[in-house]
Amino acid sequence: MEMGEASRDPEHRGRRNCWLCDVGWGAVFAWAGDWLFKFLPARFAELFEKGVDRCECPKESRRQSKYSYRRVSDDEPIVYAMIEPVQFENGSLKAIPKDKLRKSDLSVCRGNYGHGEAARRNIVVPQIAKDPSKIDRGYVWATAREIRDIQLGNMKSGAICVVDDGLKNFRAHAVLGYAEAPDGMKEKDLANFRLAARGDLLKLFEKRGPPRDWSNWVFN
């Protein structure tokens, strides 16, 4: 037999391939099927989502948290909790905190991926536990598309980003933040445009009337 030539001994061939007989192919195919049905639909959903590829909001184009269901699509209701006196006072909504928007850290909830009690438990309850003087006033909401339609002055550029931020025990969590400033924009102009955008966001959350009770988890 020449060097490198495979053995023609049937017994040897059987010993070499016998490991294939011991593989649990049923388990392998079951695992592969589970992966295909669970992973691929989510990937295809992300590939074909519309309206989330904005250069001023690069984080919108890709899921940011491994705990999030998917990136935030335009038609999703975005819920903003009302806790007095932080977000709500004297019967009306307070101004949206600019520091939270600047840090892209304004907490919201994705209405399609949770329910009122879970949102209240994860957003409101911890804050009241730290400060019992705070009062739960329910929630307001707007669609992600409406928020993304808020413009930065006359620049034809979005002012607010809506980004997934799923947490381990609260996968429906998301955040709002300022969009990236256009190249060459003066700081004074940027500050004025963002001030106006904050006002537009407040009006948007006021648009559908007074805050709703968490038990009334309906978006229409």
N, C-alpha and C positions, 0 to 999 in steps of 0.2 A: 504494500500500500504506500502510495506517494505521501510525502509530508503534507499535511493540511487537508488530506482527503477524509471526509466523514466516514465513520465506521458503518459498515453494512450489516453488522451483527444485529438481528432483530431484538435480541434481549437487551442489548445496549440501548437501542433506540427506544425501547419501552421504558427503560429506567430514566432516560433523559427527559421524556415527555410526561412521565407519570405525575408530575406536580400539577399538570393541567387538570387531572382527574379530581384533585383534592380541592380545587378552587370552588367556592360557593357561588356559582355563576348566577343563581337566582338572586342572591343578595347584591351582587354587582349590578345586575340590570335594574333591580329595584332602586338602588342608590342613584344610578344614572337617570332613571325615569323621574325620581323625586327632584333631582337637581334641575332637569330640563323643565319640568312643570312649574317649579317654584322660582327659579332664577331667570330663565329666558323671558317669560312674560313681563317681568319687571323691567328687564333691560330693553325690550322692544317698546314698552310704554314710555320709557325715558327718551328713546330715540325719536319717537313720533309725537311727543308733546309739542304743542305749538305755543308761540308767544312768550317763551322764556329765554330767548337768546338775545340779550341786550348787552351791548359792549360796555355800557355804564354800570351794569350789574353782573359781572362775570360769575359770581357765586350762584346765580340763579340757574345757570346752564347745566349744573351738575349737582347731584345729591351731595350734601355736605356732611351729614351724619349717618353713621351706619344704622342708627336706630330709626331713622325716618322711613316712612313708607315709600316715598319717592320725592322728587323735587316738586315745588309748589306750582300747580297749573293755574291758568287764568280764571277758571270758573269756580275755584274753591272759595267758600266763605271764610273770611279771616275774622276771628273773634278777639275782641279787646275787653278785658275784664275791667269793671268799674268798682274801685275800692275807695271809699271815702275816708280821709280827705286827699288821697294821693291822685287819683284820676277823676274824682267826682266830688263836687262840693257845692253847697247851697242850691241844689236842684239842677245842676248843669255840669257838663263835662269841662274838665280843666284843660289848659293848653298841653299839647303833646310835649313831653320833656325833650329838649334839644340834645342834651347830653346822651340820652339813650339812643337817639337816632344817629348821633355822631359816632358812637361806639358800635353801631349796628346791634343793639342789645335791647330793643323794645319788644318785650315778650308778648306773643299772641298765640292763639290756638287755631288749628286747622279744623274747621267745623265738620268736614266730611270724614274725618278720621278719629272721631271721639264722640263723647256725649256730654251733656251739661254737667252732670254730677262729677265725672272724671275731671273735667276742666276746672270746676270749682274746687275740687279736692286738691288739685296740683298747683293751682295758681293762687286762689284766694285763702284757703285754709292755712297754709304755712305763714302767710303774712299776718293774718289775724292772730295766730298762735304767738308770734313774736311781739305783737302790739295789739292787745285786746280792745284798744280804743278805736281801731279801724272798723269800718262797717261795710259789709258786702252789699253792693247795689246792683248786682247782675252783670250784664254784658251788652255791648254794642257790636255791630259787625259791618263789613263791607267785603266785596269780592276782591280777589287778588288783582283782577284786571282793572277794577276801578282805582285801586291804589297805584298800580303801575302806570295808569294814564295820567297821573299828576305830573305836570311838566315843570322843568326847571327854567322858569322865566320864559323867554321866547326862543330858547335854544333847540326846541324840538328834541329834547332829551329827557328821559325820565328822571324824577327827583328822588323817588323812594324805591328801595329794593325789598322784595318779599322772599325770604330765604328759609329753607327747611333747617330745623335745629332740633331734631328728635332727641329726647333724653331716654335713658334706659327704662325709667318707669313712667314716662310721659312722651310717647312717640309722636303725638300730634303737635308737639311744641314747634314754634317757628319764631322768627325775629324779623323786625322791620329795621331798616337803616338807610341813611343817606346814600344815594348813588355816587359814583366817582365823579369828580368835577371835570368838565371838559378842559382840554389842554388850552392854556393861555388865558383862562378866565381870571379876572381880577378878584382878589379876596373880598373886596367890598361888595362887588356884584354877586358873588357866590353867597355871601352871608344874607343879602337881601332876598335873593331867589329862594334860598332854603327857608327863610322866615315865612315867605309866602306859601311855600309848599307845606310847611307845618300847619299853617292856617287852613289850607285846602284839605289836608288829612283830617283835621278836627271836624270841618264841615261835613266831610264824607261820613265820618262815624256818627254824626248827629242826624244825618239825612233820613234815617228810618225811624226817627222818633226816640222816645225815652228808652233807657236801658231795659232789657228784658230779663225776666227771672230765669235762672238756670234750668228750671224744669220746662221752660218753653223753648226747646232746642229746635227751632224751625227757621228756615232761611228763605223768605219770600217777600 
